[in-house]
Amino acid sequence: MYQQVFSFFGIGLLTGLFAVATIIGTAMRLDKDPAIDGPRALIAEFFGLWFSFTFLAWSFMIEDSWIQWALRGIAAGAALIGFVLAAFFAGTPETRARLDQEPTGFDPAITALELNQTSTPKSTITDSTAHR
């Protein structure tokens, strides 16, 4: 009984790790921060890949070949739905929860450095021994 529960949670954690690794790998390949598309697109892509990898992993644990291919079809469908929803939510404008709050989301690039800061003038140090 405990082995089935541990394997269920293990599959869930491992497939979540695969989903994150796929999103990060795609972001590195495209050289684009996935958060620029917005949090809803990122969440849709994560859950689509998570369900896809879960059903794909379960398909290798079933002995009946018909059920294996059915689970693999569900995995392909979950990945397709996740990608379609991520593309649908990509670039959608974020709305304010209240008028006095900033919009939620990742509109500014979170990994960018602020290089346009004004520099403060440095004070000069005088040598007190030169005036003796």
C-alpha positions in Angstrom: 0.0 0.0 0.0 2.8 2.4 1.0 4.7 1.6 -2.2 1.7 2.7 -4.4 1.3 5.9 -2.5 5.1 6.7 -2.7 5.1 5.8 -6.4 2.1 8.1 -7.0 3.8 11.1 -5.3 7.1 10.2 -6.9 5.6 10.3 -10.4 3.9 13.6 -9.5 7.1 15.2 -8.3 9.2 13.8 -11.2 6.8 14.9 -13.8 6.7 18.4 -12.3 10.5 18.5 -12.5 10.3 17.4 -16.2 7.7 20.1 -16.9 9.9 22.8 -15.3 13.0 21.4 -17.1 11.2 21.5 -20.5 10.0 25.1 -19.9 13.6 26.2 -18.9 15.1 24.3 -21.8 12.8 26.0 -24.3 13.5 29.4 -22.7 17.2 28.8 -23.0 16.9 27.6 -26.6 14.8 30.6 -27.6 16.8 33.0 -25.4 13.6 34.4 -24.0 12.3 34.7 -20.5 9.1 32.7 -20.2 7.7 35.1 -17.7 7.5 37.8 -20.4 4.4 36.1 -21.8 2.7 36.5 -18.5 2.0 34.3 -15.5 -1.2 32.8 -16.9 0.7 31.5 -20.0 3.4 30.1 -17.8 1.0 28.3 -15.5 -1.0 26.9 -18.5 2.2 25.6 -20.1 3.4 24.1 -16.8 0.1 22.2 -16.0 -0.2 21.0 -19.6 3.2 19.5 -19.6 2.8 18.2 -16.0 -0.4 16.3 -17.0 1.2 15.2 -20.2 4.3 13.7 -18.5 2.2 12.1 -15.9 0.0 10.2 -18.3 3.0 9.3 -20.4 4.8 7.8 -17.4 1.7 5.9 -16.4 1.4 4.5 -19.9 4.6 2.6 -19.4 3.3 1.0 -16.2 0.2 -0.6 -17.7 0.4 -4.0 -19.4 -2.6 -3.7 -21.7 -1.5 -2.2 -25.0 -4.8 -0.5 -25.8 -4.7 1.4 -22.5 -1.1 2.3 -23.0 -1.9 4.0 -26.3 -5.0 5.6 -24.8 -2.9 7.1 -22.0 -0.3 8.3 -24.6 -3.0 9.9 -26.6 -4.3 11.7 -23.5 -0.7 12.8 -22.8 -0.4 14.2 -26.3 -3.8 16.0 -25.9 -2.8 17.5 -22.6 0.4 18.8 -24.0 -1.4 20.3 -27.0 -4.1 21.9 -24.8 -1.3 23.3 -22.5 0.5 24.8 -25.5 -2.7 26.2 -27.0 -3.7 27.8 -23.7 -0.2 29.2 -23.2 -0.3 30.8 -26.7 -3.8 32.1 -25.9 -2.7 33.7 -22.6 0.6 35.0 -24.0 0.8 38.8 -24.1 -2.7 39.3 -22.6 -2.8 42.6 -20.6 -2.8 42.2 -16.9 -5.5 44.1 -15.0 -5.4 45.8 -11.7 -7.0 44.2 -8.7 -7.8 47.6 -7.3 -7.1 51.0 -9.0 -4.5 52.0 -6.4 -2.4 48.8 -7.1 0.1 48.0 -9.7 -1.0 45.3 -12.3 -0.2 41.8 -11.3 2.1 39.9 -13.6 5.6 40.1 -14.9 5.4 43.0 -17.4 8.9 44.3 -16.7 11.7 41.8 -17.4 12.5 40.4 -13.9 16.0 39.4 -14.9 17.0 42.7 -16.4 19.4 45.0 -14.5 18.6 48.6 -14.0 21.6 50.2 -15.6 20.1 53.7 -16.0 20.8 54.8 -12.5 22.2 58.2 -11.8 25.7 58.1 -10.4 26.4 60.2 -7.3 29.4 62.5 -7.5 32.4 61.2 -5.7 34.0 63.4 -3.1 37.6 64.1 -3.5 40.0 63.2 -0.7 42.6 65.7 0.1 46.0 64.8 1.4 46.5 66.6 4.7 50.3 66.0 4.7 50.7 68.2 1.6 49.6 71.4 3.5 52.2 71.2 6.4 
